[in-house]
Amino acid sequence: MRAKPKRCYWVQKPIELVTKYKLLGLQVSDTLHRNEHVTAVCSKASKRLHFLKNLKRAAMSKDDLTHYYESVIRPVAEYGCVVWHSSLTKVQMQQLESIQRRAVYTHDPRLQSVGCRCCSRCDDVTVRQTICTTLAAAARRR
């Protein structure tokens, strides 16, 4: 069990102690674990995936679905990736990748074998962009 931290003051006023805080869109906890952040990202991306499914049911073109994914879902899943991807556990990585697999499957079920492992290669922007461009090109061909 951790010891209770000392009270900090700023201009003779106590600074509030919190267990988690949202800073620039990233959920930061006092333990520096990424559980809250990954859960929040997956929840936010899942809501957008639901809308992607609705767009597909409305017979939107594959190009429009791809554009929606690249402009609305992928930025949510990858936001801040450079900061936190190296400290993710295997389970957290699988949670984030399941969002991308679900998006691919929604777009075209025949593409479920195509992987887009963006978070594991986030430090190399060129590789990430190449993988996602390849995925989009494969979707357009089908």
C-alpha positions as CSV (number, residue, x, y, z in Angstrom):
1,M,0.0,0.0,0.0
2,R,1.3,3.4,-0.9
3,A,2.0,6.1,1.7
4,K,-0.3,9.1,1.7
5,P,1.4,11.9,-0.3
6,K,2.3,15.2,1.4
7,R,0.1,18.1,0.8
8,C,1.4,20.5,-1.8
9,Y,0.6,24.2,-1.9
10,W,0.6,26.9,-4.6
11,V,0.3,30.5,-3.5
12,Q,-0.7,29.3,-0.1
13,K,-3.6,27.3,-1.4
14,P,-3.6,23.5,-1.3
15,I,-3.3,21.7,-4.6
16,E,-6.1,19.1,-5.1
17,L,-4.8,15.5,-5.3
18,V,-6.5,13.4,-7.9
19,T,-6.1,9.7,-9.0
20,K,-6.7,10.4,-12.7
21,Y,-6.7,13.4,-15.0
22,K,-7.4,14.1,-18.6
23,L,-4.6,16.1,-20.1
24,L,-4.6,17.1,-23.8
25,G,-6.9,14.2,-24.5
26,L,-4.8,11.6,-22.7
27,Q,-6.1,9.9,-19.5
28,V,-3.2,10.1,-17.0
29,S,-3.5,8.2,-13.7
30,D,-1.5,8.6,-10.6
31,T,0.1,5.1,-11.2
32,L,0.9,6.0,-14.8
33,H,-0.9,2.9,-16.0
34,R,-2.8,3.2,-19.4
35,N,-5.9,1.2,-18.4
36,E,-8.2,4.2,-18.2
37,H,-6.9,5.7,-21.4
38,V,-7.2,2.5,-23.5
39,T,-10.7,2.0,-22.2
40,A,-11.7,5.5,-23.1
41,V,-10.2,5.3,-26.5
42,C,-11.8,1.9,-27.2
43,S,-15.2,3.2,-26.0
44,K,-14.9,6.4,-28.2
45,A,-13.8,4.4,-31.3
46,S,-16.6,1.8,-30.8
47,K,-19.2,4.5,-30.9
48,R,-17.8,5.7,-34.2
49,L,-17.6,2.1,-35.5
50,H,-21.4,1.8,-34.9
51,F,-21.9,4.8,-37.1
52,L,-19.6,3.2,-39.8
53,K,-21.9,0.2,-39.7
54,N,-24.9,2.5,-40.2
55,L,-23.2,4.1,-43.1
56,K,-22.6,0.8,-44.7
57,R,-26.2,-0.3,-44.3
58,A,-27.2,3.0,-46.0
59,A,-25.2,1.7,-49.0
60,M,-22.4,4.3,-48.9
61,S,-19.6,3.7,-51.4
62,K,-16.4,1.9,-50.2
63,D,-14.4,5.1,-50.9
64,D,-16.7,7.0,-48.5
65,L,-16.5,4.3,-45.9
66,T,-12.7,4.3,-46.2
67,H,-12.6,8.1,-45.9
68,Y,-14.8,8.0,-42.8
69,Y,-12.5,5.4,-41.2
70,E,-9.3,7.3,-42.0
71,S,-10.7,10.7,-40.9
72,V,-12.9,9.8,-37.9
73,I,-12.0,6.4,-36.4
74,R,-8.3,6.0,-37.0
75,P,-7.3,9.4,-35.4
76,V,-9.2,8.5,-32.3
77,A,-7.5,5.1,-32.0
78,E,-4.0,6.6,-32.7
79,Y,-4.2,9.9,-30.8
80,G,-1.2,10.2,-28.5
81,C,0.2,6.9,-29.7
82,V,3.8,8.2,-29.8
83,V,3.5,9.0,-26.1
84,W,2.0,5.8,-24.7
85,H,2.4,2.9,-27.1
86,S,5.6,1.7,-25.6
87,S,4.1,1.1,-22.2
88,L,1.0,-0.8,-23.4
89,T,0.5,-4.4,-22.2
90,K,-0.3,-7.1,-24.7
91,V,-4.0,-7.1,-23.6
92,Q,-4.2,-3.3,-24.1
93,M,-2.6,-3.6,-27.5
94,Q,-5.1,-6.3,-28.5
95,Q,-8.0,-4.1,-27.4
96,L,-6.8,-1.3,-29.6
97,E,-6.2,-3.6,-32.5
98,S,-9.6,-5.2,-32.2
99,I,-11.1,-1.8,-33.0
100,Q,-9.1,-1.7,-36.3
101,R,-10.1,-5.3,-37.1
102,R,-13.7,-4.5,-36.5
103,A,-13.5,-1.5,-38.8
104,V,-11.9,-3.6,-41.5
105,Y,-14.5,-6.4,-41.1
106,T,-17.3,-3.8,-41.2
107,H,-15.8,-2.3,-44.4
108,D,-15.4,-5.6,-46.2
109,P,-15.7,-9.0,-44.4
110,R,-13.3,-10.5,-47.0
111,L,-10.5,-8.3,-45.7
112,Q,-10.6,-9.7,-42.1
113,S,-7.2,-11.3,-42.6
114,V,-5.6,-7.9,-43.5
115,G,-4.0,-6.4,-40.3
116,C,-3.4,-2.8,-39.5
117,R,-1.2,-2.9,-36.5
118,C,-0.7,0.9,-36.2
119,C,0.0,1.2,-32.5
120,S,2.8,-1.4,-32.5
121,R,4.7,0.6,-35.1
122,C,3.7,4.1,-34.1
123,D,7.2,5.4,-33.8
124,D,7.7,4.9,-37.5
125,V,5.1,7.2,-39.2
126,T,6.1,6.0,-42.7
127,V,5.4,2.3,-41.9
128,R,2.1,3.3,-40.3
129,Q,1.0,5.3,-43.3
130,T,2.1,2.6,-45.7
131,I,0.1,-0.1,-43.8
132,C,-3.1,2.0,-43.7
133,T,-2.7,3.0,-47.3
134,T,-2.3,-0.6,-48.3
135,L,-5.4,-1.5,-46.3
136,A,-7.4,1.3,-48.0
137,A,-6.2,0.2,-51.5
138,A,-7.1,-3.4,-50.8
139,A,-10.6,-2.3,-49.7
140,R,-11.1,-0.2,-52.9
141,R,-10.1,-3.1,-55.1
142,R,-12.7,-5.4,-53.7
